[in-house]
Amino acid sequence: MELKRDLVKYIRDKAKSKYKKGCECEICGDTVKLDFHHYNSLTRLLDKWVKENNVERYLVMEWREEFIDEHDAELYEYTATLCHKHHLQLHSIYGKDPLLSTATKQERWVRIQREKHGLV
């Protein structure tokens, strides 16, 4: 059976109501055009979990709660609110779909940029 949308969108639909998006960019303090960034790529986390658990992708509605529960920290804590400019800049460095192994580096990059902007 074919899904009508990307698999990750089914997860985001369910998870996004609990996202704790801030009201300003964590780097520059801007308050417009804000994006919610997961340090651990949701797509990569999901692909890894699907493979490790040998679940059928088309049954996403049956197992998405389990995925969300198991990845609570990655979905809701290891995140950043960034203005669109800084979000694009982060992805220009780490790629459109960053490797999971870069999560700590991304977090450090945000911290360094924040210090450069005087928002310590």
N, C-alpha and C positions, 0 to 999 in steps of 0.2 A: 504494500500500500504506500502511496506517495503522499508526503506531507504538502500542504498548500503553501506553507511558509518555511523560512529557515528554522531549524530546530531550536536555536538559541532564543528566538522570539517567543516561543511558548514558555520558556523559563523566565525571561524578562517580564512577560505579561503578569505572571504569578508573583514574582519577587519584587517588582518595582514599587508596590504600595508601601513597602517597609524601608525603601531607600532613604537615607538620611542626608539628602542633598543640602549643603550649606547655602547661605545667602550671599557669600562672596568667594571670589577666587582665593584659594589658599596660598597662591604665589604673590599676586599683586593687589588683592583686595577689591578688584572690580566687582560690580554687582549686576552686570548685564550679560546676556548670552552665556549663561553658565552651563557647564557639562558635568556629568557624573562619571568619574573614571574609576574602573576597577584595576588595581595593580596586577591582579591575577586575571588574565584574559578569560572572560566568561566562555567564549567559544572554545578555547583550548582546554579549560577545566572540564567542560561538558564533553568534548570529544574523548578526553582521557577517561572520564568516568564511564561513559557509554561502553568503551572498549573493555575496561577492566571489569565491568559488571555484566558484560555480554547481554545487554538489553536491546530490544528492538526499538529503533528510532521512532517508528510510526506509533508506538504505544506511549509516547511522551506524556500524555495526560494521565497515565496510570502511575508513572514513576517520578514525575517532576518534583513532587513534594519531598520525596526521599533525597533527591539530588540537592534541593534547596536546603534541607535540614543538615545534610552532611557538609555543606559548604557555607554555612552561616557566616563565618568570619570573613571568608573571601568575598562574599556578596555584600555584606553590610559594614564591616569594620575596616578592611584593607582597601579603602577607597579614598578618593579625593574629589573635592569640588573645584573645578578649574574653569577659568574663562575660556571661551572657544579658542582664542589665540594661543594660550599656553597649552591647552589640550592638544591642538594641532602640532605645536612645537614638540611636546613630549612624544607624540606618535612619529614625528619626523626623525627622531633619534632612535626610538625603540621599535619602529615598524607599526604597520596598521594593526597587526594582530601579534603583539609581543609574546615572546616565549615566556612560559611560567617562571623560568629561572631568572628573569630580569625584574621580577616584582620588587625585590629589595633595592635594586639599582634605581628603579623608577621612583620609589619612595624617597630615596636619598637625593635624587635629582630635584624633586619638588622642594625638599627641605633647603637645598643649596640655593635654588632660585628664589625662594622665600627670603632667605638671608640677604641675597643680593638686592632685593627690593625693600629691605629694611623692615620686614614683617616678622621679626623674631619672636 
